Amino acid sequence: MSVRPKPKRAANQPADSPLPLGEIVCADNLTWMRTLPGGLIDLVYIDPPFMTNAARGARGGLRYDDRWPGGIAEFAAFLEPRFVELHRLLAENGTLYVHVDPRTSHYLKVLLDGIFGADNFLNEIIWSYRTGGRSTRWFARKHDVLLVYARSSGKHAFNVIRDGAFRTDGLVYDEEGKPYKNTRKGRLYFHADGPALTDVWEIPFLSTVARERTGYPSQKPEALLERVIRASSNPGDVVADVFCGSGTTLAVAQRLGRKWLGCDASPDAAEIARKRLGRAGRNGQ
Ligand SMILES: C[S@@+](CC[C@H](N)C(=O)[O-])C[C@H]1O[C@@H](n2cnc3c(N)ncnc32)[C@H](O)[C@@H]1O
């Protein structure tokens, strides 16, 4: 396991945490996770390889391997022990987000139900995006799936996020500017900040010219991670991504005042993520 030398601790990084907060470790995540103490992480988001059966590349030659000659059995066997470790690492109020696609999500949901308990399943979030390219043989496949599990449903952290607008037909405003509709039972008031988010998220794919783009393949948009982190953690909480790639989760966690730790097996990914986090101002919290 190649582990980076310990970085200097940032001034506001708790000296007493047994977790390597503010570090991006270049290692196989299973080996690494087994060295960590359990029950201390509030939120984990993972975006593992998707079983595309290709070497995922980007311009500039950056790539990671996503080939699984043994098919779904091999892919699931790779992820299962990692789900077990993530379950152990989560705090009692913790939440896991597993970002996959519709070709594998149903297999992985069965695995996760077995490890977390079906009662701890919270959501299947559909991330809908509109990239170019439309099939003429089936409906264009334009969504990913995020499976969300609580370590212990009911104790998990959750903040309602409001976004978008209510349907305007019949919507009127009272003397204080609060929106409502007239119903037979009287005024039905709506939240001034808009409707609570549903489990279908419309967020654009990262454009090729986006400022946040690092050049790393399969980089996810910060807007997606912002929703995940705002909904399922609070400032000061610990957020982890053990397939961190270019460090999107960690960069957003840092910006939102969360503590963080990350891991990726690719030295290219670790280097990009470290630079990105350095650019964001601090080496962790
Ligand atoms: C889809 S990419 C993550 C992209 C990331 N979410 C981003 O926004 O940049 C998947 C990552 O998993 C990493 N990976 C694959 N197998 C791994 C393993 N056993 N341990 C740690 N990282 C691994 C790959 O190197 C790759 O960077």
Ligand as a Chemical Component Dictionary entry (heavy atoms), coordinates in Angstrom:
data_LIG
# 
_chem_comp.id                   LIG 
_chem_comp.type                 NON-POLYMER 
_chem_comp.pdbx_formal_charge   0 
_chem_comp.three_letter_code    LIG 
# 
loop_
_chem_comp_atom.comp_id 
_chem_comp_atom.atom_id 
_chem_comp_atom.alt_atom_id 
_chem_comp_atom.type_symbol 
_chem_comp_atom.charge 
_chem_comp_atom.model_Cartn_x 
_chem_comp_atom.model_Cartn_y 
_chem_comp_atom.model_Cartn_z 
_chem_comp_atom.pdbx_ordinal 
LIG C1  C1  C 0  -15.684 7.388  -11.133 1  
LIG S1  S1  S 1  -14.104 7.737  -10.545 2  
LIG C2  C2  C 0  -14.416 8.900  -9.246  3  
LIG C3  C3  C 0  -14.595 10.284 -9.790  4  
LIG C4  C4  C 0  -14.849 11.317 -8.693  5  
LIG N1  N1  N 0  -16.156 11.188 -8.117  6  
LIG C5  C5  C 0  -14.658 12.725 -9.218  7  
LIG O1  O1  O 0  -15.604 13.549 -9.159  8  
LIG O2  O2  O -1 -13.565 13.022 -9.710  9  
LIG C6  C6  C 0  -13.714 6.235  -9.688  10 
LIG C7  C7  C 0  -12.392 6.238  -8.961  11 
LIG O3  O3  O 0  -12.257 5.014  -8.222  12 
LIG C8  C8  C 0  -10.865 4.759  -8.100  13 
LIG N2  N2  N 0  -10.702 3.370  -7.659  14 
LIG C9  C9  C 0  -10.951 2.235  -8.329  15 
LIG N3  N3  N 0  -10.655 1.151  -7.577  16 
LIG C10 C10 C 0  -10.210 1.618  -6.381  17 
LIG C11 C11 C 0  -9.768  1.009  -5.175  18 
LIG N4  N4  N 0  -9.706  -0.332 -5.039  19 
LIG N5  N5  N 0  -9.385  1.804  -4.151  20 
LIG C12 C12 C 0  -9.437  3.162  -4.270  21 
LIG N6  N6  N 0  -9.853  3.792  -5.388  22 
LIG C13 C13 C 0  -10.235 3.040  -6.425  23 
LIG C14 C14 C 0  -10.347 5.049  -9.502  24 
LIG O4  O4  O 0  -8.954  5.272  -9.486  25 
LIG C15 C15 C 0  -11.156 6.278  -9.882  26 
LIG O5  O5  O 0  -10.437 7.466  -9.598  27 
# 
loop_
_chem_comp_bond.comp_id 
_chem_comp_bond.atom_id_1 
_chem_comp_bond.atom_id_2 
_chem_comp_bond.value_order 
_chem_comp_bond.pdbx_ordinal 
LIG C1  S1  SING 1  
LIG S1  C2  SING 2  
LIG S1  C6  SING 3  
LIG C2  C3  SING 4  
LIG C3  C4  SING 5  
LIG C4  N1  SING 6  
LIG C4  C5  SING 7  
LIG C5  O1  DOUB 8  
LIG C5  O2  SING 9  
LIG C6  C7  SING 10 
LIG C7  O3  SING 11 
LIG C7  C15 SING 12 
LIG O3  C8  SING 13 
LIG C8  N2  SING 14 
LIG C8  C14 SING 15 
LIG N2  C9  SING 16 
LIG N2  C13 SING 17 
LIG C9  N3  DOUB 18 
LIG N3  C10 SING 19 
LIG C10 C11 SING 20 
LIG C10 C13 DOUB 21 
LIG C11 N4  SING 22 
LIG C11 N5  DOUB 23 
LIG N5  C12 SING 24 
LIG C12 N6  DOUB 25 
LIG N6  C13 SING 26 
LIG C14 O4  SING 27 
LIG C14 C15 SING 28 
LIG C15 O5  SING 29 
# 
